[in-house]
Amino acid sequence: MAIDLSGVLTAVVIPFLELVAALIILGGGVWALTIFARRRDAAQARREFSHALLLGLDFTIGADMLKLARAPDLSAAALAAGVTAVRIALTLTLLREERLAMAPHPPST
């Protein structure tokens, strides 16, 4: 009894990774709204959602890479490159915002 690895990827692994990504992003949104509702701290809520969004995008990148490995074509490669570029841009933006938030502010006059 041989296992068709391509079929398992298509039927189980890739949809599972996409579901996990969606749940992480949705859960991060709910968590961010909870933080905002309780503490009225929009900056903290935004950071929490950004982290969840980045983690969710990691799972979508994994699913896209498996799709690309299963059926390499130009559209799959372009999609994987696009999602990866968005992930990199979001990471750099988040890191920049965190550095700015942590920097000491001069006293106001």
HUWOMO-V519863 format. One record per helix or strand of 3 or more residues. SS is the DSSP state (~ for helix, > for strand). FROM is the first residue (numbers start at 1). LEN is the number of residues. If there is no record, write none. Layout:
BEGIN
{{SS FROM LEN} {SS FROM LEN}}
END
This chain:
BEGIN
{{~ 5 35} {~ 42 29} {~ 74 29}}
END
